[in-house]
Amino acid sequence: MARSQPVASDDESDQEPEKGVSLNFKVSPEFKKQFKGFAVAQGISMTDLLKNGFALSKKERQK
């Protein structure tokens, strides 16, 4: 099956930024409350907090 859209490479900086797709998973209500509260306290979005946490975890695990 052919793709309907071409895959963008990392060096195509003149393109519009990707809007993103949903990443759905379940967490406890308490975890969500803490996660959201921490993001607000840091002045960042929950998406940015998730991305930063993933980057740190990835860096740590590649040692």
C-alpha positions as CSV (number, residue, x, y, z in Angstrom):
1,M,0.0,0.0,0.0
2,A,1.4,3.4,-1.0
3,R,1.7,6.3,1.4
4,S,-0.7,9.2,0.6
5,Q,1.9,11.8,1.8
6,P,5.6,11.9,1.4
7,V,7.7,11.4,4.5
8,A,9.5,14.6,5.4
9,S,13.2,14.5,6.2
10,D,14.8,16.3,9.1
11,D,16.6,18.8,6.9
12,E,13.4,20.3,5.4
13,S,13.3,23.4,7.6
14,D,11.4,25.4,5.1
15,Q,8.3,23.2,5.6
16,E,5.5,24.0,8.0
17,P,5.9,22.4,11.4
18,E,4.0,19.1,11.8
19,K,0.8,19.5,13.8
20,G,1.4,16.2,15.6
21,V,-0.7,13.2,16.3
22,S,-2.3,11.9,19.5
23,L,-0.5,9.6,21.9
24,N,-3.1,7.9,24.0
25,F,-2.4,5.9,27.1
26,K,-4.0,5.5,30.5
27,V,-2.6,6.9,33.8
28,S,-4.1,7.2,37.2
29,P,-6.1,10.3,38.1
30,E,-3.4,11.1,40.8
31,F,-0.6,10.8,38.3
32,K,-2.3,13.1,35.8
33,K,-2.9,15.6,38.6
34,Q,0.7,15.6,39.6
35,F,2.0,15.7,36.0
36,K,-0.2,18.6,35.0
37,G,0.5,20.4,38.3
38,F,4.3,20.1,37.7
39,A,4.0,21.3,34.1
40,V,2.0,24.3,35.2
41,A,4.5,25.1,38.0
42,Q,7.3,24.9,35.5
43,G,5.5,27.1,33.0
44,I,5.5,24.4,30.2
45,S,3.0,22.3,28.4
46,M,2.3,18.7,29.4
47,T,3.5,17.8,25.9
48,D,6.8,19.6,26.4
49,L,7.2,17.9,29.9
50,L,6.6,14.5,28.3
51,K,9.1,15.2,25.5
52,N,11.7,16.5,27.9
53,G,11.3,13.5,30.2
54,F,11.6,11.1,27.2
55,A,14.8,12.8,26.1
56,L,16.3,12.6,29.5
57,S,15.3,8.9,29.9
58,K,16.6,8.1,26.5
59,K,19.9,9.8,27.2
60,E,20.3,8.0,30.6
61,R,19.5,4.6,29.1
62,Q,22.1,5.0,26.3
63,K,25.0,5.2,28.7
